[in-house]
Amino acid sequence: MIDSHVIDVSTATFEEEVLEASFEQPVVVDFWAPWCGPCRQISPVLERLAAEAGGAWRLAKINVDENQALAVQFGVQGIPAVKGFRDGRIVAEFVGAQPEMAIRRFLERLMPSEADLSAGEGRRLAAAGDMAGAEAAFRRALSAQADHAGALLGLGSLLLDAGRPDEARPLLESLLPNSPEGREAAPLLARLRLSGSEQTSDLDEARRALAADPRDPAANLALGQALAAQGDYAAALPHLLAVVERDKTFRDGAARQAMLSIFDILGPEHPLTMEYRRKLASALYV
């Protein structure tokens, strides 16, 4: 190896050395094998360029013979396969031996833009608790690139946590649902749906209404929505389920929609999601 910017990576170290490391600097992954002639052509070029970059990016070399699971995971069908990672995902790639100028163009695509750098600064500031600085950094990123997904997600999440849902909503809704950022935004949008639903804002009032008639779907819905808006999902779900069991279409299925929003927030593997998804299906279809 030429220097510390070129490392050998295995299945055991891939997450730390590539995925996690790519949040700090771009990582170029070279899938290769000792018997591969084209690999022997481009490996020295990649290693030299990594040394030349002086730490701007890191080269991770993966022997596919010794790490077949990684090759399968990333769809490697021919080698050399070179994939550039940034922020935990592939942003550029090529297959086969390439001339040095083509490799340099690939590396240019991999380097973070002004918007990427500002969004990264926003994430670091938010993690450090500097929310004002983080907001300013995310807004700089969006000034440079209005559709930057990382900045939209970061700013939307920050504004939602700051109690500014009307500003957060359009940012989060603009993300593509099937993108990594869109999937991260799904539970945040679910929180917005819950907080924006018509609900009894006073918990004591909702509890008094339910005590007067425990079977009243309106009272159960009001209490369930109020509890969900405060994040007490374990207490909210039984009341929402009671509404569905009594009247599936009550107020255009508001209880069912609230339950689905809670599932989105908690995630599919959460015990409450698994328990109440089964109960909801039973109430709806049995």
Secondary structure, DSSP 8 states (H G I E B T S, - for coil): --STTEEE--TTTHIIIIIIGGGTS-EEEEEE-TT-HHHHHHHHHHHHHHHHHTTSSEEEEEETTT-HHHHHHTT--SSSEEEEEETTEEEEEEES---HHHHHHHHHHHS--HHHHHHHHHHHHHHTT-HHHHHHHHHHHHHH-TT-HHHHHHHHHHHHHTT-HHHHHHHHHTS-TTSHHHHHHHHHHHHHHHHHS---S-HHHHHHHHHH-TT-HHHHHHHHHHHHHTT-HHHHHHHHHHHHHH-TTTTTTHHHHHHHHHHHHH-TTSHHHHHHHHHHHHHHH-
